[in-house]
Amino acid sequence: LGDYERLDFAQFDLVFAYLSPAAMGALWRKCEAEMGRDSILISYEFAIDARAPDQTIHATDDTASIYKWYF
């Protein structure tokens, strides 16, 4: 638990997010600025308007999607 805005995403190969849709734009900007080559952002349920996901996973027809972006 904590404030993700205080973390340096450069130290992570994978970031998993389950945030409100309102926070996704700021999260994306942080990821773009800090995440390194070959890292991955995964979001449960909420996509990012600024860029389509590289992969969308649907476990079943009636569950929320999992979105993946590769850097």
N, C-alpha and C positions, 0 to 999 in steps of 0.2 A: 504494500500500500504506500501511496505517496503521491507527490505531484510530478507527473511525467514531464512537465515543462522544465523542471530542475535537472532532469537527467540529460546526459550527453549521449545521444543515440549512436554516435560513432563507435561506442564500445560494444554495441550489440549487433549480432548477425540477423536476429529475428526480433521483431516487435509485434506483439499481439494486442489489439485494441478492442474494447467493448465500451465505446463512449456514445454519448448522445450525438445525433446527426449535426447538431449545432457546433460541436467541437471538431468535426472531421476536417474542415478546411484548415484550421490552425495546426492540427496534427499532421496533415499532408505537407504543409510548408516546412514544418520542423523536420520531418523525415527527409524531404528533398534536400534540405540544407545540411543535415548531419549524417545521414546513413551512408555507409560505404558501399563500394562495389560488391556485388553478389549478396547483398543483404535482402531481407524480405519483410514486408509489412503485411500482416494478416488482420482483417477486421471481421468481427462477427456481427452480422446483421446490417451494418451500415456501410454503404459505398461512399466514394469520394467524388464530388462533382467535377473536380479539376482534371481527373484522369480516369479513364475506364480501367477496371481491374485487368490484370494479365490472365487471371484465372478466377472462375466463380465455381464454387462447389455447393451442390444441393444434396444433402444427405438423403432426404426424402422429398416428396412433392409438397408436404405441408410444414416443412421446417424453414427457419430463416437461413439465408445464404451465408457462406463464408467467402470473403473476397481476399485475393492475394495480389500484391504488386511486387515486382522484382526490380531491383536497382542495379 
